[in-house]
Amino acid sequence: MRIPEIRLNVIIMTFSWLASSFNYYMVGFLLKYFPGNMYVNGSVSAISEIIAAGLAGVIYEKMGCKKAFVCMYALSTIGGIGIVIFEMSVNFYQSNVELQAGWLFPTLVLFAKFGISSAFTLNYLCNVDLFPVLFASTAYGFCNFFARFCTIFAP
């Protein structure tokens, strides 16, 4: 692998780490403010995260890095857009939002959290494929450091 390809892969993986880390922790921070029962939303988020971590390896084996990232980011985007549309159609600060949330909002949280948790796990798995052994640990450390630094601004 040539040096320009390695640099391009570092840039791409840095943005992938940044997007997945920022959104992963942002959903966790904002979960208590989402409408509906906080415990149901938290349980759905935790269950989807467990399933996502378990299936990320299978998804990676079947699809490869690029297709897996595209599918998982698309899934989390669908969930995120659904959350935004739900927020715009319902006044979040009403007292009866819990009744309106029902099963729809936990389902949207499930999609968003599943997609972003899988993408977060795929960052660890795809690092081995994208970088030669000589640069893998340096690239991993750089991407992780930059993403965690930017994640400070998630709350």
Secondary structure, 3 states (H helix, E strand, C coil): CCHHHHHHHHHHHHHHHHHHHHHHHHHHHHHHHCCCCHHHHHHHHHHHHHHHHHHHHHHHHHHCHHHHHHHHHHHHHHHHHHHHHHHHHCCCCCCCHHHHHCCHHHHHHHHHHHHHHHHHHHHHHHHHHHCCHHHHHHHHHHHHHHHHHHHCCCC
